[in-house]
Amino acid sequence: FSITSSHLIYHFHSHFMNIVHVAQLLPQAWLDHHSRTLGLFIDGKFVLPADRRSRCFVDSKGGTVCSTACAAEDDVSQCAASAVKGHKAWGDLSCYQRAKVLLGSASALGRHGPCVAELCELCEASCPPSSLVRLLQYYSSWAQLRDTLIANWTPLGVVAVVSSDDCSLYSLMLKVLPALAMGNSLIVVPGRSSAPPVLLLAQLFTGAGLPAGALNVLTGSDMQLGAKVAQSANVSYVSYSGNKPDAVLLCRATAGMGVPVSVSQNVGARCPFIIFESADIDSAVDAVIEAAFKKKREVHWVLCVQESVLDSVVARLGHRMAGMKCVALQSVGDRGLVDAAVQGAQQQGATLVQSCAAPPSSAQYPPTVLCGAAPSSPFVVEPSPGPLLPLMTFRSNTEAVALGNHSPHGQAASIWTEDLTLALETAKSLSVGSVWVNSHSVSDPCLPVSGHKDGSTCTDGGQQGLYQFLRPSSSSHPPLPRSSPVSMDYSKFGTAASPPIIPEDSDPVYLQLVGGKLCKSVSGCSIAVQSPGGGGVLAHCPDGGPKDVRNAVEAADKVQPGWMKKSPSARAQSLYSLAKGLEAKRRDLAASINVQTGLSMDKADEEVELSIARLSDWAAYCDKVQGGTPSLPQSGSALSFPEALGVVGIVLPDNSPLLSMVTLLGAAVGNGNAVVMVPSEENPLPALAFIQVLQSSDLPAGLVNIISGRRDQMTVALANHSVIKAIWYWGSAEGCQYLQHACTSPMKTLRLSCPKEDGGQDWTHASILEDMWRSAVQWKSVWIPTA
């Protein structure tokens, strides 16, 4: 190696990769070649900064495996510049050429699979090389077909993929490889355990023909490195995979930077393992022991057993667990947490099924089943580390679904029954992204998965998972402008008081729609709506607040499950009916647009005509885009299908007030969601006039709620409501920053736009249909194995 400026750059790369192609790579030899000190992977080569801190990796026996460098701001800048150059080189290749590189990477990984597997084992990042090869093969085919089957979409540019220390290598690569396949360049910030394997993979992929700079790896000591990478003006998107606390830190640290952040919370979730009386009990018990007591697990399983087979299950658990060895804990400090959880469970009446007696004091604990748990038990609500498995009982199938949905997380569930009808009905009713029937922890990249509830804000896997790394080729949805966060007191945002306004008797007064009823705001206050030129007051509308949002969400949450269960064709007929109602009121709506915006009557009527057509488009869309049954590489069958998000909060834009409203309303309602809509603060009258169309339609009362008010105050009310799953926002840069900071507990899916900065959205463009449809659904996958 030679010294250049402040960095030591390895020049053995080309020679070493030639060796790699002809000889079996060994992990110890690879680590020794780096003197067991791994640098950063930037611009296709390893760079070891001379003055950087390092992070040491110790194996389970206390021996040092290697150390990794901790990147600083200078390294981030160098890496971002490399990624820009790499994106141009990678993007200039044809789809066929990119696919060929990924297939070559799969071949290289196949040749050196034992080395990768052994390195993963050393770093406790266990991941079968065959799974990584399958990922490469699957996404190489999508790289080949991008311009054929995903037309009118373009890559984002430079994408940052960040993971927590406890995130698996497979989950990380499930984001890295689709981003590469779509033509993006990457800056990967891996967690502690996955860092050495990712550095090895980056070197293997570069040796297989990946252009320098297309895949860069920065290692660090905490989540702040991910935030530093997001600060770079060259980064267009950040995708995170890992635990919830680190996700919250990353989202809050990047708030206001103008870079979208998506989250896949796949570590630490509580997942139900449901055993019905119709199950093969022996197989189910074997599976739950394998899932719950393996050395490293990403989720906390909760065993739910039907009362009629409880004794049989507990007896088999005791028999299978007999003689099982103690499981190593992550640290000695975890032992105190495990002891406290077990003691608390026993005080609440739980009984224990253990493989052996717990040792007096050590970083080990025997596999333990806590029988007699309740959904509200502390050891169920906040699982402790260690091999503890709470066991709850249920009587009926409905009660099983209720137990399964009790968790705030919605990642996965395992169902055990020989009754296929029961399995499918239960799978449909559970609010989770993956359901395994008579199996567990199975994965394949061909199936899309979205964590439901507080689990995820994006889709990974399948064709649907590719779109988070793409944007429409048209300007129908401009990206957020890059900016620096403004100094904000988040507790005071949207709280500025305004004096109450009492309408004059001659002023028109509009009402809002909550729960299917016209009403004033709970506060009784009003807002004066000004004419376009500021020449006077046009009307008064309610000044809604948190209590109005609470009432609206309560009504929406009550009606949404029934609306979601309606068939797509039934929802389509309701939207066609809504379009006919708008046609009947077109003159009134055109007049409202004319008075509010100052557009001529001809232009206003044209917007109404476009709005009628847009509602008809959504009606036609309802039953056209559904899931499927993708082919699996292993035996068995699988289903994937889109589901509604739930209750969606929408803060409407100022431009095209009617067309934008029906576009967003149709996207949400057509896919089974309920909505709470906040009209434009500047141009609220067309949306409030549309209420008369809604009242004459056959949409259920409470499905669509329209609350007028000050934008910032309403934004805060929507952000702070735990039932709202997603917020679509058109407003100020400060409002975008507030939402990115506040919508983290529970995690909300955000679609943000700042029209004054990005020029606004083209609501007439047809591409907005597919774009909004993808924003209005989450995906579920159901696995059905065969013998």
C-alpha positions in Angstrom: 0.0 0.0 0.0 1.0 3.6 -0.4 0.3 6.8 1.5 -1.7 9.5 -0.4 -2.7 12.7 1.6 -4.3 11.5 4.9 -5.5 8.2 3.6 -3.9 4.8 3.2 -5.3 3.3 0.0 -4.8 -0.4 -0.8 -3.5 -1.0 -4.3 -3.6 -4.8 -4.0 -7.2 -4.7 -5.2 -6.8 -5.8 -8.9 -4.2 -8.4 -8.1 -6.3 -9.8 -5.2 -9.4 -10.0 -7.3 -7.5 -11.9 -9.9 -6.7 -14.4 -7.2 -10.3 -14.4 -6.2 -11.4 -15.5 -9.6 -9.1 -18.6 -9.8 -8.9 -19.7 -6.1 -11.2 -20.3 -3.3 -11.3 -17.3 -1.0 -10.8 -18.1 2.7 -12.2 -15.7 5.3 -9.1 -15.8 7.6 -6.8 -15.1 4.6 -9.1 -12.2 3.5 -9.0 -10.7 7.0 -5.3 -11.2 7.3 -4.8 -9.5 3.9 -6.4 -6.5 5.5 -4.3 -6.9 8.6 -7.7 -7.6 10.3 -8.5 -3.8 10.0 -11.1 -3.2 7.4 -11.3 0.2 5.8 -14.1 1.9 4.0 -15.1 0.8 0.5 -15.2 3.9 -1.7 -14.9 4.2 -5.5 -14.3 0.5 -5.9 -11.4 0.1 -3.5 -10.7 0.0 0.2 -9.7 3.2 1.9 -8.3 3.1 5.4 -8.2 6.6 6.9 -5.1 7.1 9.0 -6.7 9.1 11.9 -10.1 7.4 12.3 -11.4 5.6 15.3 -12.1 1.9 14.8 -14.7 -0.6 16.1 -13.6 -4.0 17.2 -15.5 -7.2 16.6 -15.2 -10.0 19.2 -16.5 -13.5 18.6 -18.5 -15.6 21.1 -15.3 -16.9 22.8 -13.9 -13.4 23.3 -11.4 -13.5 20.4 -10.9 -10.5 18.1 -12.2 -11.1 14.6 -11.4 -7.8 13.1 -12.0 -4.1 13.4 -13.7 -1.6 11.1 -13.0 2.1 10.6 -15.5 4.7 11.7 -16.1 7.2 8.9 -16.0 10.9 9.4 -17.5 13.8 7.5 -14.6 14.0 5.0 -15.2 10.3 4.2 -18.9 10.9 3.7 -18.1 13.8 1.2 -15.6 11.6 -0.7 -18.1 8.7 -0.8 -21.0 10.9 -2.0 -18.8 12.2 -4.9 -17.8 8.7 -5.8 -21.5 7.6 -5.8 -22.4 10.4 -8.2 -19.7 9.3 -10.6 -20.7 5.7 -10.1 -24.3 6.5 -10.8 -23.4 7.9 -14.2 -21.2 4.9 -15.1 -23.9 2.4 -13.9 -26.7 4.3 -15.5 -24.9 4.5 -18.8 -25.0 0.7 -19.1 -27.9 -0.9 -20.9 -30.4 -3.0 -18.9 -28.8 -6.1 -20.4 -25.4 -5.0 -19.2 -26.5 -4.3 -15.7 -28.3 -7.7 -15.5 -25.1 -9.3 -16.8 -23.0 -7.7 -14.0 -25.5 -8.9 -11.3 -25.5 -12.4 -12.7 -21.7 -12.3 -12.7 -21.9 -11.2 -9.0 -24.1 -14.2 -8.3 -21.6 -16.5 -9.9 -18.8 -15.0 -7.8 -20.8 -15.4 -4.7 -21.6 -19.0 -5.6 -17.9 -19.7 -6.0 -17.0 -18.1 -2.7 -20.1 -19.0 -0.7 -18.2 -20.9 2.0 -16.0 -17.9 2.7 -19.1 -15.6 3.0 -20.9 -18.1 5.2 -17.9 -18.5 7.5 -17.4 -14.7 7.7 -21.1 -14.3 8.6 -20.7 -16.9 11.3 -17.7 -15.2 12.7 -19.6 -11.9 12.9 -22.8 -13.4 14.1 -24.6 -12.2 10.9 -25.7 -15.6 9.8 -27.1 -15.7 6.3 -27.0 -18.6 3.9 -25.1 -17.7 0.7 -27.8 -19.5 -1.3 -30.3 -16.8 -0.1 -28.0 -14.1 -1.4 -27.5 -15.9 -4.7 -31.3 -16.1 -5.0 -31.5 -12.4 -4.4 -28.9 -11.6 -7.1 -30.6 -13.9 -9.6 -34.0 -12.5 -9.0 -33.0 -8.8 -9.2 -30.8 -9.4 -12.2 -33.9 -10.4 -14.1 -35.6 -7.2 -13.0 -32.6 -5.2 -14.1 -33.0 -6.8 -17.5 -36.7 -6.0 -17.7 -36.7 -2.5 -16.1 -37.4 -0.5 -19.3 -39.8 -3.1 -20.6 -42.1 -3.8 -17.6 -41.5 -0.7 -15.5 -41.8 2.0 -18.2 -42.2 5.7 -17.4 -40.1 5.3 -14.2 -36.5 6.4 -13.7 -33.9 5.7 -10.9 -33.6 8.2 -8.1 -29.8 8.6 -8.3 -27.7 8.1 -5.2 -29.5 6.0 -2.6 -28.4 5.6 1.0 -29.2 2.2 2.7 -28.8 2.2 6.4 -29.3 -0.6 8.9 -29.1 -1.0 12.7 -26.6 -3.2 14.5 -29.0 -6.0 14.9 -30.4 -6.1 11.4 -29.7 -9.3 9.4 -27.5 -9.3 6.3 -30.4 -10.7 4.3 -32.7 -7.8 5.2 -30.0 -5.3 4.3 -29.3 -6.9 0.9 -33.1 -7.0 0.2 -32.7 -3.2 -0.1 -29.3 -2.9 -1.7 -29.9 -5.2 -4.6 -33.2 -3.9 -5.9 -31.8 -0.4 -5.7 -28.8 -1.4 -7.8 -31.0 -3.3 -10.2 -33.0 -0.2 -10.9 -29.9 1.7 -11.9 -29.1 3.7 -8.7 -25.8 4.0 -7.0 -25.5 3.2 -3.3 -24.0 4.3 -0.1 -24.5 1.5 2.3 -24.2 2.1 6.1 -24.3 -1.4 7.6 -24.8 -2.3 11.2 -22.1 -3.8 13.4 -22.6 -7.5 12.6 -23.2 -7.1 8.9 -20.4 -4.7 8.2 -17.5 -7.2 7.4 -19.7 -9.4 5.1 -21.0 -6.3 3.3 -17.4 -5.1 2.7 -16.5 -8.5 1.3 -19.6 -8.6 -1.0 -18.8 -5.1 -2.2 -15.3 -6.3 -3.2 -16.8 -9.4 -4.9 -19.4 -7.4 -6.9 -16.8 -4.9 -8.0 -14.6 -7.7 -9.2 -17.5 -9.1 -11.2 -17.8 -5.9 -13.2 -19.8 -3.4 -11.0 -18.5 0.1 -11.9 -16.4 1.9 -9.3 -18.6 4.1 -7.1 -21.8 2.2 -7.9 -21.6 0.5 -4.5 -19.9 2.2 -1.6 -19.8 1.1 2.1 -19.2 3.4 5.1 -18.9 1.9 8.5 -19.4 3.7 11.8 -20.2 3.4 15.5 -23.8 4.7 15.7 -26.8 5.9 13.7 -25.4 9.4 13.4 -23.4 8.2 10.4 -26.6 7.5 8.5 -27.8 11.1 9.3 -24.5 12.5 8.1 -24.9 10.6 4.8 -28.4 11.9 4.4 -27.1 15.5 4.8 -25.2 15.2 1.5 -26.9 17.1 -1.2 -26.1 14.2 -3.6 -28.3 11.7 -1.7 -31.8 11.4 -3.1 -33.3 8.8 -0.8 -32.7 7.0 2.4 -34.0 3.5 3.1 -33.6 2.0 6.6 -33.9 -1.5 7.9 -33.7 -2.5 11.6 -35.1 -1.8 15.0 -37.5 0.9 16.0 -35.3 3.1 18.3 -32.7 3.6 15.6 -35.4 4.3 13.1 -36.8 7.1 15.2 -33.3 8.6 15.7 -32.6 8.5 11.9 -36.0 10.1 11.0 -35.7 12.9 13.5 -32.0 13.5 12.6 -32.9 13.9 8.9 -36.1 15.9 9.4 -36.1 19.1 7.3 -33.2 18.0 5.0 -35.6 17.4 2.1 -34.7 13.7 1.7 -37.4 11.0 2.0 -36.7 8.3 4.5 -38.5 4.9 4.4 -38.4 2.5 7.3 -38.6 -1.3 7.4 -38.9 -2.2 11.1 -37.9 -5.9 11.0 -36.2 -6.2 14.3 -37.8 -6.4 17.7 -41.5 -6.8 16.6 -43.9 -9.1 18.5 -45.3 -11.8 16.2 -48.1 -14.3 17.0 -47.5 -18.0 16.6 -51.1 -19.4 16.5 -51.9 -23.1 17.0 -55.4 -24.1 16.3 -57.0 -27.4 17.5 -56.9 -28.6 13.9 -53.2 -28.3 13.7 -50.6 -31.1 13.5 -49.5 -30.5 17.1 -46.1 -32.3 16.9 -45.0 -30.3 13.9 -46.3 -27.0 15.4 -44.4 -27.6 18.7 -41.2 -28.5 16.8 -41.5 -25.3 14.8 -42.2 -23.0 17.7 -39.1 -24.3 19.5 -37.0 -23.7 16.5 -38.4 -20.2 16.0 -38.4 -19.0 19.5 -35.2 -20.4 21.0 -32.6 -20.1 18.2 -29.5 -18.1 19.2 -30.2 -15.0 17.2 -33.7 -13.9 16.4 -35.1 -10.8 14.9 -38.6 -10.9 16.3 -40.2 -11.9 19.6 -42.7 -14.7 19.2 -45.9 -14.9 21.3 -47.4 -18.4 21.4 -51.3 -18.5 21.1 -52.9 -21.9 21.7 -56.5 -22.9 21.4 -57.7 -24.0 24.9 -58.9 -27.4 23.7 -55.3 -28.5 22.9 -53.5 -26.5 25.6 -52.6 -29.5 27.7 -51.3 -31.5 24.7 -49.2 -28.5 23.5 -47.7 -27.9 27.0 -46.9 -31.6 27.4 -45.1 -31.8 24.1 -43.2 -28.6 24.8 -41.9 -30.0 28.0 -40.9 -33.3 26.3 -39.2 -31.5 23.3 -37.4 -29.0 25.5 -36.0 -31.6 27.9 -32.2 -31.5 27.7 -31.9 -28.4 25.6 -28.9 -26.4 26.5 -28.9 -22.8 27.9 -28.9 -20.1 25.3 -26.2 -17.4 25.3 -27.4 -13.9 26.1 -26.0 -10.8 24.3 -24.5 -9.5 27.5 -24.3 -10.2 31.3 -26.6 -7.2 31.8 -29.3 -9.0 29.9 -29.4 -11.7 32.6 -30.9 -9.2 35.1 -33.7 -8.2 32.6 -34.5 -11.9 32.0 -34.6 -12.7 35.7 -36.9 -9.7 36.3 -39.3 -10.7 33.5 -39.5 -14.3 34.8 -40.1 -13.2 38.4 -42.7 -10.7 37.3 -44.5 -13.4 35.2 -44.6 -15.8 38.2 -46.0 -13.1 40.4 -48.8 -12.7 37.9 -49.6 -16.4 38.1 -47.6 -17.7 35.1 -46.1 -21.2 35.3 -42.8 -22.1 33.7 -41.8 -24.8 31.3 -38.0 -24.9 31.2 -35.4 -27.2 29.6 -33.3 -27.2 32.7 -32.7 -25.1 35.9 -31.3 -21.6 35.3 -27.6 -21.2 36.3 -27.1 -19.0 39.3 -25.5 -16.1 37.5 -24.1 -16.0 34.0 -24.8 -14.7 30.5 -26.9 -17.7 29.7 -30.5 -18.8 30.3 -32.5 -21.9 29.5 -35.3 -21.9 27.0 -38.4 -21.0 29.0 -42.1 -21.0 28.2 -44.2 -18.6 30.3 -47.7 -20.3 30.5 -50.7 -18.3 31.5 -49.7 -14.9 30.0 -52.3 -12.2 29.3 -52.1 -9.7 26.4 -51.5 -6.8 28.9 -48.7 -8.6 30.8 -45.5 -6.6 31.0 -43.4 -9.5 29.7 -45.7 -9.7 26.7 -46.0 -5.9 26.0 -42.3 -5.3 26.4 -40.4 -8.5 25.8 -37.1 -8.9 27.5 -34.0 -10.3 25.7 -33.4 -14.0 26.0 -35.1 -17.3 25.3 -38.5 -16.5 26.8 -41.8 -17.5 25.0 -45.1 -16.2 26.5 -48.0 -18.5 26.0 -51.6 -17.2 25.8 -54.8 -19.2 25.1 -57.9 -18.5 23.1 -61.3 -20.2 22.6 -62.7 -19.2 19.2 -61.2 -18.3 15.8 -62.3 -14.7 16.3 -60.5 -14.5 19.6 -57.3 -15.9 17.9 -57.4 -13.0 15.4 -57.9 -10.5 18.2 -54.9 -11.9 20.1 -52.8 -11.8 16.9 -53.8 -8.2 16.2 -53.1 -7.0 19.8 -49.5 -6.2 19.1 -48.7 -2.7 17.9 -46.4 -4.3 15.3 -47.6 -5.8 12.1 -44.6 -7.7 10.7 -45.5 -11.4 10.5 -47.6 -14.3 11.9 -47.4 -18.1 11.8 -50.7 -20.1 11.7 -50.9 -23.8 12.3 -54.0 -25.7 11.1 -54.9 -28.4 8.7 -58.0 -26.5 7.7 -57.1 -24.4 4.7 -60.3 -22.3 4.8 -59.6 -21.4 8.4 -56.0 -20.6 7.5 -56.9 -18.2 4.7 -59.6 -16.5 6.7 -57.3 -15.9 9.6 -54.5 -14.7 7.3 -56.8 -12.2 5.7 -57.9 -10.9 9.1 -54.5 -10.5 10.7 -52.9 -7.0 10.3 -49.5 -8.2 9.4 -47.3 -8.2 6.2 -46.3 -11.9 6.1 -48.4 -14.9 7.1 -46.8 -18.4 7.2 -49.3 -21.3 7.1 -47.8 -24.4 8.8 -44.3 -22.8 8.5 -42.4 -19.9 9.8 -39.6 -17.4 8.9 -39.7 -18.3 5.2 -38.7 -15.6 2.7 -38.2 -15.1 -1.0 -37.6 -11.9 -3.0 -40.5 -12.6 -5.4 -43.1 -11.7 -2.7 -43.8 -8.1 -1.7 -44.0 -7.5 2.1 -45.1 -4.4 3.9 -45.0 -4.2 7.7 -48.5 -3.1 8.8 -49.4 -0.8 11.7 -46.2 0.4 13.4 -44.0 -1.9 11.3 -43.0 -0.2 8.1 -43.5 2.7 5.7 -42.4 1.0 2.5 -42.6 -2.3 0.6 -39.7 -4.7 0.2 -39.5 -7.6 -2.2 -41.4 -8.4 -5.4 -42.0 -6.0 -8.2 -43.8 -3.7 -5.8 -40.6 -3.3 -3.7 -38.8 -1.8 -6.7 -40.8 1.4 -6.8 -39.3 2.9 -3.6 -36.1 3.2 -5.7 -37.8 4.8 -8.7 -39.7 8.0 -9.5 -42.2 8.8 -12.3 -40.5 10.0 -15.4 -43.0 12.8 -15.6 -43.0 15.8 -13.3 -46.3 14.7 -11.8 -44.6 14.3 -8.4 -41.6 16.5 -8.0 -39.1 15.5 -5.3 -38.8 17.5 -2.1 -36.2 20.3 -2.5 -33.0 19.7 -0.6 -32.6 22.2 2.3 -31.1 22.6 5.7 -33.4 22.0 8.7 -34.8 25.2 10.2 -34.5 25.8 13.9 -38.0 24.8 15.3 -39.6 24.4 18.6 -41.7 21.3 17.7 -43.9 21.7 20.8 -45.1 25.1 19.6 -45.6 24.4 15.9 -49.2 25.0 14.9 -50.2 26.5 18.2 -50.2 30.2 17.2 -53.5 31.6 18.5 -55.8 33.6 16.2 -58.6 35.8 17.4 -62.1 34.4 17.1 -64.0 35.6 14.0 -67.7 36.2 14.2 -69.2 36.1 10.7 -71.4 39.0 9.5 -75.0 38.2 8.9 -74.5 38.8 5.2 -71.5 36.6 4.8 -72.0 33.0 3.5 -71.1 30.4 6.1 -69.8 27.0 5.2 -69.9 23.9 7.4 -67.5 20.9 7.6 -68.3 17.2 7.3 -67.6 14.9 10.2 -69.1 11.4 10.5 -71.5 12.1 7.7 -73.0 15.2 9.3 -72.6 18.9 8.6 -71.3 20.7 11.6 -69.4 23.7 12.9 -66.0 23.3 14.6 -66.0 22.1 18.2 -64.5 25.5 19.2 -67.2 27.4 17.3 -64.6 29.6 15.7 -64.5 30.5 12.0 -61.9 31.6 9.4 -62.5 34.4 6.9 -62.0 33.2 3.4 -60.5 36.0 1.3 -61.2 36.8 -2.4 -58.4 36.1 -4.9 -57.2 39.7 -5.1 -57.6 40.3 -1.4 -60.5 42.6 -2.1 -62.8 41.3 0.7 -64.3 38.4 2.5 -65.9 35.7 0.4 -67.3 33.5 3.2 -66.5 32.0 6.5 -65.6 28.4 7.2 -65.0 26.5 10.5 -61.7 26.7 12.2 -61.2 23.1 13.0 -58.9 21.7 15.7 -57.7 18.6 17.5 -61.2 17.7 18.8 -62.6 17.9 15.3 -59.9 15.6 14.1 -60.5 13.2 17.0 -64.2 13.0 16.1 -63.5 12.5 12.4 -60.9 9.8 13.0 -63.2 8.0 15.4 -66.0 7.9 12.7 -63.5 6.9 9.9 -61.9 4.1 12.0 -65.4 2.7 12.8 -66.5 2.5 9.1 -63.2 1.7 7.4 -63.0 -2.1 8.1 -66.5 -2.7 6.6 -65.6 -0.5 3.6 -62.4 -2.4 3.1 -64.2 -5.7 3.1 -66.5 -4.6 0.2 -65.5 -6.1 -3.1 -63.5 -3.9 -5.5 -66.4 -3.8 -7.9 -68.7 -2.5 -5.2 -66.3 0.2 -4.3 -66.0 1.0 -8.0 -69.8 1.4 -8.3 -69.8 3.9 -5.4 -67.1 6.0 -7.1 -69.0 5.9 -10.4 -72.0 7.2 -8.4 -69.9 9.9 -6.9 -68.8 11.0 -10.4 -72.4 11.2 -11.5 -73.2 13.3 -8.5 -70.4 15.7 -9.4 -71.8 15.9 -12.9 -75.2 16.9 -11.5 -73.6 19.7 -9.4 -71.0 20.8 -12.0 -72.3 24.3 -12.3 -72.2 24.9 -8.6 -68.7 23.5 -8.3 -67.5 25.5 -11.3 -68.9 28.7 -9.7 -67.2 27.9 -6.5 -63.8 27.5 -8.3 -64.4 30.7 -10.2 -65.2 32.8 -7.1 -62.4 31.2 -5.0 -59.5 31.2 -7.4 -60.4 33.9 -10.0 -60.3 31.4 -12.9 -62.7 32.1 -15.7 -65.9 30.1 -15.8 -64.6 28.2 -18.9 -61.4 27.2 -17.0 -63.4 26.4 -13.9 -65.7 24.1 -15.8 -62.7 22.4 -17.4 -61.4 21.6 -13.9 -64.8 20.1 -13.0 -64.8 18.0 -16.2 -61.3 16.7 -15.4 -62.5 15.9 -11.8 -65.4 13.9 -13.1 -63.1 12.0 -15.4 -60.6 11.4 -12.6 -63.3 9.9 -10.3 -64.3 7.6 -13.2 -60.7 6.7 -13.7 -60.4 5.6 -10.0 -63.7 3.6 -10.3 -62.2 1.7 -13.3 -58.9 1.2 -11.4 -60.6 -0.5 -8.4 -60.7 -4.0 -9.7 -57.9 -3.9 -12.3 -54.7 -3.9 -10.2 -54.7 -6.8 -7.7 -52.2 -9.3 -6.3 -51.2 -12.7 -7.7 -49.6 -16.1 -7.1 -45.9 -15.7 -7.9 -43.8 -18.8 -8.7 -41.6 -20.0 -5.8 -38.2 -21.7 -6.1 -39.3 -24.2 -3.5 -42.4 -26.4 -3.2 -45.6 -24.8 -2.1 -47.8 -21.9 -3.1 -48.0 -18.2 -2.1 -50.4 -15.3 -2.4 -49.7 -11.6 -2.5 -52.3 -8.9 -2.5 -52.7 -5.2 -1.7 -54.6 -4.1 1.4 -55.9 -0.7 2.6 -53.7 1.4 4.9 -56.6 2.3 7.2 -57.3 5.9 8.0 -55.4 8.4 5.8 -54.9 12.1 6.7 -54.7 14.4 3.7 -53.7 18.1 3.8 -54.8 19.4 0.4 -52.8 21.7 -1.9 -53.7 25.2 -3.0 -53.6 24.7 -6.7 -56.4 22.9 -8.6 -58.5 22.7 -5.4 -61.2 20.4 -6.8 -59.1 18.2 -9.1 -56.4 17.6 -6.5 -59.1 16.7 -3.9 -60.9 14.1 -6.0 -57.6 12.7 -7.2 -56.4 12.0 -3.6 -59.9 11.0 -2.4 -60.3 8.5 -5.2 -56.9 7.0 -4.6 -57.5 6.5 -0.9 -61.2 5.5 -0.9 -60.9 3.3 -4.0 -58.4 1.1 -2.3 -60.5 0.7 0.9 -59.2 3.5 3.1 -61.1 6.1 5.0 -59.9 9.8 4.9 -59.8 12.9 7.0 -59.2 15.8 4.5 -58.1 19.3 5.3 -59.0 21.7 2.5 -56.5 24.3 1.3 -56.3 27.2 3.8 -56.1 29.6 0.8 -58.8 28.0 -1.4 -61.1 25.9 0.8 -64.5 26.7 -0.8 -64.4 24.1 -3.7 -63.7 21.3 -1.2 -66.4 22.5 1.2 -68.9 22.8 -1.7 -68.1 19.2 -2.7 -69.6 18.1 0.6 -73.1 18.3 -1.0 -71.9 15.8 -3.6 -70.7 13.5 -0.9 -73.9 13.7 1.0 -76.0 12.7 -2.0 -73.7 9.7 -2.7 -73.9 6.1 -1.3 -70.5 6.3 0.4 -70.9 5.2 4.1 -71.2 8.1 6.6 -67.8 8.8 8.1 -65.8 7.3 5.3 -64.9 10.8 4.0 -64.5 13.6 6.5 -63.6 17.2 5.5 -62.4 19.6 8.2 -61.4 23.1 7.4 -58.9 25.1 9.5 -55.5 26.6 9.8 -53.0 24.2 8.0 -50.3 24.1 10.7 -52.8 23.4 13.5 -54.6 20.7 11.5 -51.2 19.1 10.6 -50.3 18.8 14.2 -53.6 17.3 15.0 -53.2 14.7 12.3 -49.6 13.9 13.2 -50.5 13.3 16.8 -53.3 10.9 16.3 -52.2 7.3 16.7 -54.9 5.7 14.5 -53.9 7.6 11.4 -51.6 5.4 9.3 -50.5 7.8 6.6 -50.4 11.5 5.9 -50.3 13.1 2.5 -49.2 16.7 2.9 -49.0 19.7 0.6 -47.7 22.7 2.5 -44.7 24.5 3.8 -41.1 23.4 4.3 -41.6 23.8 8.1 -44.7 21.5 7.9 -42.7 18.8 6.1 -40.0 19.0 8.7 -42.5 18.8 11.5 -44.1 15.7 10.1 -40.8 14.0 9.5 -39.9 14.6 13.1 -43.2 13.9 14.8 -44.6 10.9 12.8 -42.4 8.3 14.4 -44.4 6.8 17.2 -46.3 5.2 15.7 -44.5 5.3 12.4 -46.6 6.9 9.7 -46.2 6.7 5.9 -45.6 10.2 4.6 -46.1 11.7 1.2 -44.8 15.2 1.4 -44.7 18.1 -1.1 -43.7 21.7 -0.8 -45.4 23.5 -3.8 -43.7 26.9 -3.2 -40.3 25.2 -3.3 -40.7 22.4 -5.9 -43.2 24.2 -8.3 -46.2 22.0 -7.3 -47.7 18.9 -8.8 -49.2 18.5 -12.2 -52.7 17.1 -11.3 -53.7 16.6 -14.9 -51.0 14.1 -15.8 -52.2 10.5 -16.1 -49.1 9.0 -14.4 -50.4 10.3 -11.1 -52.9 7.4 -11.0 -50.3 4.6 -10.6 -48.1 6.7 -8.4 -51.0 7.5 -6.0 -52.3 3.9 -6.1 -49.0 2.7 -4.8 -49.1 5.2 -2.0 -52.6 4.1 -0.9 -51.9 0.3 -0.3 -49.8 -2.0 1.7 -48.9 -5.5 0.7 -49.5 -8.9 2.4 -47.9 -12.2 1.5 -49.3 -15.6 2.5 -47.1 -18.7 2.4 -48.8 -22.2 2.0 -46.2 -25.0 1.9 -46.8 -28.5 0.6 -45.5 -31.7 2.1 
